[in-house]
Amino acid sequence: MIETKVGVIVIAGRPNVGKSTLVNRIIGETVSIVTPKAQTTRQSIRGVLTEPRGQLIFIDTPGMHRAKVGGINETMIDAVKLALEDPDAVVYMVDPASEAKHEEPVREVLVKVSSPLVICVNKSDLRPAPLWTSEWAQQITEERGHYRKTTPLLSLSAEKGQGVQDLLAALFEYAKPGPLLYGDQDQWTDQTVRQLTAELIRKQLMLCLGDEIPYSTAVEVDEFKEAEKPVQIHCTIYCERDSQKGMIIGAGGKKIKEIGAAARPEIEKLVGEKVFLGLRVKVAPEWTRNATQLKRFGYKKRGKS
């Protein structure tokens, strides 16, 4: 009998480095929404890979940066730190266009992590790893000490899939023998269909609106009636100001219709059926800086119930 191995793997790095793209590539499903805008991922999200040699649970995390105290950015960084407390390995992703000085907020946290660290330079299809990365990776290895395992620098392209199998081989080396954490081998995430639906709508808010407004929005699924045909889904998009509400709706409702039309095909693919998608917009003043509202929308700090 072949002994299976199981590992919990955290994907960490600066905003927009390709963490979500990597998780989606490995899992083969849309575990995390991906847009060109930084900080698209707001919470730690799990993707599950099950194959003959075992199971790896990947935790996609928000981009690491120095966040101000209070508000949604602090809860995002707190989510990263919570995920880093005891994984079997951490994949630290670096953009080749970055510089060592820009990586300091990430390095400061990861050198203190006791889990094995795998450093990857992503986007190898666009440009080679710059010279500074090797010296810098060696510095991190030395700072972490010989008792903390650090895998030599890897290059990959999450977008193209290049180097992903090498990464998986390295990660299975850190996995431990044991039973599968997720017994259903067809399960690829711990998110519910309602949560995935809300995220697919938020993806279109990121893509269809300007630079500022999407970061002030949250999505709640009010109704999800699978027994009806087509499936009836009604959601509320929350923003912080009346002016934002007007721009989300658009003249004559044009913008919100655009958002719904773009989100619907992806939701139908997720559900496997035709859906009716109803969207409305409400104002929740300053919700990104209000602890009660943040908790309501699923963002909370460690130790807070």
Buried (B, 14 or more C-beta within 10 A) or exposed (E): EEEBBBBBBBBBBBBBBBBBBBBBBBBEBBBBBBBEBBBBBBBBBBBBBBEEBBBBBBBBBBBBBEBEEBBBBBBBBBBBBBBBEEBBBBBBBBBBEBEBEEBEBBBEBBBEBBBBBBBBBBBBBEEEBBEBBBEBBBEBBEEBEEEBBBBEBBBBBBBEEBBBEEBBEBBBBBBEEEEBBBEEEEEBBBBEBBBBBBBBBBBBBBBBBEEEBBBBBBBBBEEBEEEEEEBBBBBBBBBBBEEBBEBBBBEEEEBBEBBBEBBBEBBBEBBEEEBBBEBEBEBBEEBBBBBEBBBBBEBBBEEEE
